[in-house]
Amino acid sequence: MISTSPYKGTKDFYPKDQAIQNFILDKWKKAALSHGFEEYQTPVIEPAEIYEAKSGEDVGKKELFAFQDLGDRNICLRPEMTPSVTRIVAGKYKELPKPIKYFSIGSFYRNERPQKGRNREFWQINADIFGDSSIYSDLEIITLSLDIMKEFKAPKDSFKIYINHRALIDGFLTELQISSEKKIQVIRTIDKFEKLSPPSFKLELEKTVSEEEATKIQKFLSLNSQELENVFPNLRENIGFKELAELIKILKNLHIESNIVFKPSLVRGFDYYDGLVFEVFDNNPDNLRSLFGGGRYNGLANIFGQQNFPAIGFAVGNETFRIFLENWNLIPSTKDILNKKQIGVFAIKNHENLEENKVLLEQVFITANEIRNLVPNIFLDTILEPKSTSAGLDYISHKGYDFAIIMGSDEIRDKKITIKNMLTGKQELLSIHQLIEFLNQLPNEEPK
């Protein structure tokens, strides 16, 4: 017998869940559009090689849903968007006006062990800027991230944005005379800094570097920006250090620096990052985790045989973000999400004259169609079978609708319609014109 459960690591979205999903995706989209980003989309299926090349050991290899097509080509379900959007921008980079500000919302797939906040199928918004290498692109990405949080009315103390710079880490490792070959593995180990105990982390580092180098790396990762400057003064001239200092200065001038924290252990897991990296972190004690993040990846276009161009972006996933919203009580009711008056319209069943029920149902559809054409801000549920008055009202009450429109043989005969307020219990007998006027005068819901 085939199970009714979805494939492990995926989920079914019943209407209430889908309403919350739409609430999240719609606000993401609103924030991106407000910053002048344009929407695009790419195929869910991509050549596996574009992720194997730059997405890192886990995402680019172990976690790919990869297979061969009928032409024996190695393809996969996309695990992230950055290589895909770089591909489409690289294809038309010379002809596109700069800067290029793109965003998309779509589904992604990773063959990893499902856990809280991490599914095998998930949705993300990806926002990226191409063609501008200035710090103002970094600033735009940070402010868009902040505006996404504001769009959901996230309390000021509910999150932090941790920032770092890959050039700072690279410069520090160069100062320790760590070879280019070893740097990649060291950076991958640094990405585990928060997950391992200090002794375990040091042992992991010592698989690649000496004990003395491991001690210095561990010290570097525990410092704030002021301490870093004092302990490692040579890094003051590092391009990453300078860009971070300038960015923080601008954020202070914009009075939005209170959520920003320098974190030298932040590297992000992808191999393609080469500049600013950042993560938005949930401060809720029940969910201390990264919500989303991104960074600069100026050197990714070369995998498509194109000259590299400036690029920076981030991605927000629906699973971790929904947990954040739930823990901070930021998800409104389904009724508030819909933001329209909800009405159910039904015909009173005639048990003695079944043919009349057809006439009643036809009139229900005629009335519902006229209301939909003339009353824009409502949700109107046409109930598809005649019901007794009590059964019709029970259905409408169960759905949580604001009003019931009731049509029986008496209403049809008198060319009137009964409307009942489900909250107060008050009902009126109105003509169709009076009903439409009444519905149009209902107060609009407050925007959520």
C-alpha positions in Angstrom: 0.0 0.0 0.0 1.4 3.4 -0.9 1.8 5.8 2.0 -0.1 9.1 2.1 2.9 10.8 3.6 5.2 13.0 1.5 8.8 11.9 0.7 11.0 12.3 3.7 12.4 15.8 4.0 9.6 17.3 2.0 6.2 18.6 3.2 2.7 19.0 2.0 1.2 22.5 2.3 -2.5 22.3 3.3 -4.4 25.6 2.8 -3.5 27.1 6.2 0.2 26.2 5.7 0.2 27.5 2.2 -1.4 30.8 3.4 1.5 31.2 5.8 4.0 30.3 3.0 2.5 32.9 0.7 2.6 35.5 3.5 6.3 34.9 3.8 7.1 34.8 0.1 4.9 37.9 -0.7 6.7 40.0 1.9 10.1 38.8 0.6 9.1 39.9 -2.8 7.7 43.2 -1.6 11.0 44.1 0.1 13.1 43.1 -3.0 10.9 45.1 -5.4 11.1 48.2 -3.0 14.9 48.2 -3.5 14.6 48.1 -7.3 15.5 44.4 -7.8 14.0 42.7 -10.9 12.5 39.2 -10.7 13.9 36.3 -12.8 13.7 32.5 -12.7 15.9 29.6 -13.8 15.2 25.8 -14.4 15.1 23.6 -11.3 17.3 21.1 -13.3 20.9 22.2 -14.0 24.1 20.6 -15.1 25.7 19.0 -12.0 29.1 20.4 -12.9 28.2 24.0 -12.1 27.6 23.1 -8.4 30.4 20.6 -8.2 32.8 23.3 -9.3 32.2 25.9 -6.7 29.5 25.1 -4.1 31.8 23.4 -1.6 32.4 19.8 -0.5 28.9 19.2 1.0 26.4 21.1 -1.2 28.4 20.6 -4.4 29.0 16.9 -4.0 27.5 15.0 -1.1 24.1 16.7 -1.0 23.3 16.9 -4.7 20.3 15.1 -6.0 22.2 14.1 -9.2 21.2 11.7 -12.0 21.8 11.1 -15.7 19.3 12.1 -18.4 18.6 10.2 -21.6 21.6 11.7 -23.2 23.9 10.5 -20.4 24.5 14.0 -19.2 25.1 14.5 -15.5 22.3 16.8 -14.2 20.9 17.6 -10.8 18.1 19.4 -8.9 19.5 22.8 -8.0 20.7 22.9 -4.4 21.2 26.7 -4.4 20.8 29.7 -6.8 24.1 31.5 -6.9 25.8 29.5 -9.7 22.5 29.5 -11.7 22.0 33.2 -11.6 25.7 33.8 -12.4 25.2 31.5 -15.4 22.3 33.6 -16.8 24.0 36.9 -16.1 27.2 35.7 -17.6 25.3 34.9 -20.8 24.2 38.5 -21.3 26.5 40.5 -19.0 27.9 42.8 -21.7 24.4 43.9 -22.9 22.8 44.4 -19.5 22.8 47.8 -17.9 24.8 48.0 -14.7 24.3 47.5 -11.9 22.2 44.4 -12.4 19.9 43.8 -9.4 18.1 40.5 -9.7 15.9 38.4 -7.3 14.0 35.2 -7.5 11.9 33.0 -5.3 11.9 29.2 -6.0 12.4 25.7 -4.7 15.7 24.0 -4.0 16.8 20.4 -3.2 19.5 18.9 -1.0 20.1 15.3 -0.3 20.9 15.7 3.4 19.5 14.3 6.6 16.3 16.2 7.4 16.3 18.1 10.8 14.5 21.1 12.3 14.8 24.0 9.9 16.5 21.9 7.1 14.4 19.9 4.6 15.4 18.2 1.4 13.0 20.5 -0.5 12.9 24.1 0.6 12.1 27.6 -0.8 14.3 30.6 -0.9 14.5 34.2 -2.0 17.8 35.0 -3.7 18.8 38.6 -4.2 22.0 39.5 -6.0 23.8 42.6 -7.5 26.2 42.3 -10.4 28.5 44.7 -12.1 29.3 47.0 -9.1 32.4 46.4 -6.9 31.9 49.3 -4.6 31.1 49.1 -0.9 27.6 50.5 -1.7 26.5 47.2 -3.2 27.5 45.6 0.1 25.5 48.3 1.9 22.5 47.7 -0.4 22.5 44.0 0.4 22.8 44.6 4.1 20.0 47.2 4.1 17.7 44.9 2.0 18.4 42.2 4.6 17.4 44.6 7.4 14.3 45.6 5.4 13.2 42.0 5.1 13.3 41.7 8.9 11.4 45.0 9.2 8.7 43.8 6.7 7.8 41.2 9.3 8.0 43.7 12.2 10.8 41.7 13.8 11.7 43.3 17.2 15.0 45.2 17.1 16.6 42.8 19.7 15.3 39.6 18.0 18.3 39.2 15.6 21.9 40.2 14.9 23.7 40.5 11.6 27.2 39.1 11.8 29.7 40.3 9.2 33.2 39.4 8.2 35.5 39.6 5.1 37.1 36.7 3.3 40.1 38.9 2.4 40.7 39.5 6.1 40.8 35.8 6.8 42.9 35.1 3.7 45.4 37.9 4.7 45.7 36.5 8.2 46.4 33.0 6.9 49.0 34.5 4.4 50.7 36.2 7.3 51.0 32.8 9.0 52.6 31.5 5.7 49.9 28.9 5.2 49.9 27.7 1.6 47.1 28.2 -0.8 46.4 24.5 -0.9 45.9 24.4 2.9 43.9 27.6 3.1 40.7 26.0 1.6 40.7 23.2 4.2 41.5 25.7 7.0 38.6 27.9 6.0 36.3 24.8 5.9 37.4 24.0 9.4 36.9 27.6 10.6 33.3 27.2 9.4 32.9 24.6 12.2 34.2 27.0 14.9 30.8 27.5 16.5 29.9 23.8 16.3 33.0 22.2 18.0 34.4 22.6 21.5 37.7 24.5 21.6 39.8 21.3 22.1 38.0 19.5 19.3 38.3 22.5 17.0 42.0 22.8 17.6 42.5 19.1 16.9 40.6 19.5 13.7 42.9 22.4 12.7 46.0 20.4 13.5 45.1 17.9 10.8 46.1 20.7 8.3 48.4 23.1 10.2 51.0 23.0 13.0 50.0 23.3 16.7 51.5 26.8 16.9 49.5 27.9 13.8 46.3 26.3 15.2 46.8 28.3 18.4 47.1 31.6 16.5 44.1 30.8 14.4 42.0 30.0 17.4 43.1 33.3 19.1 42.3 35.3 15.9 38.7 33.8 15.8 38.0 34.9 19.4 38.7 38.6 19.0 36.5 41.6 18.3 37.5 44.2 15.8 39.3 46.4 18.3 41.2 43.5 19.8 42.1 42.2 16.3 43.7 45.5 15.4 45.7 45.5 18.6 46.9 41.9 18.5 47.5 41.7 14.8 48.4 45.3 13.8 49.6 44.3 10.3 46.0 43.5 9.4 45.1 47.3 9.5 46.3 47.5 6.0 44.3 44.5 4.8 41.7 45.3 2.2 39.1 43.3 4.0 39.8 45.1 7.3 39.5 48.5 5.6 36.3 47.6 3.8 34.6 46.4 6.9 35.7 49.5 8.8 34.2 51.7 6.1 31.0 49.7 5.9 30.5 49.9 9.7 31.1 53.7 9.6 28.4 54.1 6.9 26.0 51.9 8.8 26.6 54.1 11.9 25.8 57.3 9.8 22.6 55.6 8.8 21.8 54.8 12.4 21.3 51.1 11.6 24.5 49.7 13.1 23.0 48.4 16.3 22.2 45.0 14.8 25.6 44.6 13.2 28.4 42.6 14.9 31.9 41.8 13.5 32.6 38.0 13.8 36.0 36.8 12.6 34.9 33.2 12.6 32.2 33.8 10.0 33.3 32.4 6.6 30.1 30.9 5.1 30.5 27.4 3.7 30.7 28.0 0.0 34.1 28.1 -1.8 33.1 31.0 -4.1 32.9 33.8 -1.5 35.8 36.2 -1.8 34.8 39.4 0.0 32.2 40.5 2.5 30.3 37.6 4.1 27.4 38.0 6.5 24.7 36.1 8.4 21.4 37.1 10.1 21.2 35.3 13.4 18.2 34.6 15.6 18.6 35.8 19.1 15.8 33.7 20.5 17.2 31.4 23.2 15.1 28.5 21.9 16.5 28.9 18.4 20.0 30.3 18.5 20.9 29.8 14.8 21.7 31.4 11.5 18.5 32.5 9.6 20.2 33.4 6.4 23.2 35.0 4.9 25.4 35.7 1.9 28.3 37.6 0.6 30.5 38.7 -2.3 31.6 36.3 -5.0 33.4 38.2 -7.7 35.2 35.2 -9.1 32.4 32.8 -10.0 31.8 33.7 -13.7 35.0 32.0 -14.9 33.5 28.5 -14.5 31.3 29.5 -17.5 34.3 30.6 -19.5 33.5 34.3 -19.0 35.6 37.1 -17.6 34.8 37.5 -13.9 32.6 40.4 -12.8 31.6 41.9 -9.4 28.8 40.0 -7.6 27.2 40.0 -4.2 24.0 38.4 -2.9 22.2 36.5 -0.2 19.5 33.8 0.2 16.7 33.4 2.8 15.2 29.9 3.3 11.5 29.4 4.3 12.1 26.7 6.9 14.4 28.6 9.3 12.7 31.9 8.6 9.3 30.4 9.5 10.7 29.1 12.8 11.9 32.6 13.6 8.5 34.1 12.9 6.7 31.5 15.0 9.1 31.8 18.0 8.6 35.6 17.9 4.9 35.4 17.3 5.1 37.3 14.0 2.7 35.2 11.9 -0.8 36.6 11.8 -4.0 34.5 11.5 -5.0 33.1 8.2 -7.9 35.6 8.1 -5.5 38.5 8.7 -3.1 37.2 6.0 -6.0 37.1 3.5 -6.8 40.7 4.4 -10.3 40.5 2.9 -13.8 40.1 4.2 -14.7 36.4 3.9 -18.2 35.4 2.9 -19.9 32.1 2.3 -23.0 32.0 0.0 -25.3 29.0 0.0 -28.8 27.9 -1.1 -31.3 26.5 1.4 -32.1 23.0 0.4 -35.7 22.2 -0.6 -36.3 18.7 0.6 -39.7 18.4 -1.1 -38.8 19.8 -4.5 -35.4 18.7 -5.7 -35.8 20.4 -9.1 -36.1 23.7 -7.3 -32.6 23.1 -5.8 -31.1 23.4 -9.3 -32.9 26.8 -9.8 -31.6 27.9 -6.3 -28.0 26.9 -7.1 -28.1 28.6 -10.4 -29.3 31.8 -8.7 -26.5 31.4 -6.1 -23.9 31.4 -9.0 -25.6 34.4 -10.7 -25.5 36.4 -7.5 -22.0 35.4 -6.6 -20.7 36.3 -10.0 -22.4 39.8 -9.8 -20.9 40.3 -6.3 -17.4 39.4 -7.5 -17.6 41.8 -10.4 -18.8 44.7 -8.3 -17.2 44.2 -4.9 -13.4 44.0 -5.2 -12.2 43.5 -1.7 -13.9 40.2 -0.6 -13.3 36.5 -0.6 -16.5 34.8 -1.7 -16.9 31.0 -1.2 -19.7 29.5 -3.4 -21.0 26.4 -1.6 -21.6 23.9 -4.2 -24.7 22.0 -2.9 -27.9 23.1 -1.2 -27.8 22.8 2.6 -30.2 23.2 5.5 -29.9 26.6 7.1 -28.2 25.1 10.2 -25.8 23.0 8.1 -24.9 26.0 5.9 -24.2 28.2 8.8 -22.2 25.5 10.6 -20.0 25.2 7.5 -19.5 29.0 7.3 -18.8 29.2 11.0 -16.2 26.3 10.8 -14.4 28.2 8.0 -14.3 31.3 10.1 -16.0 33.5 7.6 -17.3 37.0 8.4 -20.7 36.8 6.7 -23.1 34.3 5.4 -25.3 35.0 2.3 -28.4 32.8 2.4 -30.7 32.2 -0.6 -33.9 30.1 -0.3 -37.1 29.9 -2.2 -38.6 32.8 -0.2 -35.6 35.0 -1.2 -35.8 34.1 -4.8 -39.6 34.8 -4.9 -39.2 38.2 -3.2 -36.0 39.0 -5.1 -34.2 39.5 -1.8 -31.0 38.1 -0.2 -30.3 37.4 3.4 -26.9 38.3 4.8 -25.9 37.3 8.3 -23.0 38.8 10.4 -21.4 35.7 11.8 -19.8 37.6 14.7 -22.8 39.5 15.9 -25.6 37.2 14.7 -27.4 40.1 13.1 -29.0 39.4 9.7 -30.8 41.6 7.1 -32.9 41.0 4.0 -31.6 43.1 1.1 -32.0 43.5 -2.6 -28.9 42.6 -4.7 -28.2 46.4 -5.2 -28.5 47.0 -1.4 -26.3 44.0 -0.7 -23.5 45.2 -3.1 -23.7 48.7 -1.6 -23.4 47.2 1.9 -20.4 45.0 1.0 -18.6 47.9 -0.7 -19.0 50.0 2.5 -17.4 47.4 4.8 -14.3 48.9 6.3 -11.0 47.7 4.8 -8.8 45.6 6.9 -5.6 47.1 8.3 -2.6 46.1 6.1 -0.5 43.4 7.7 
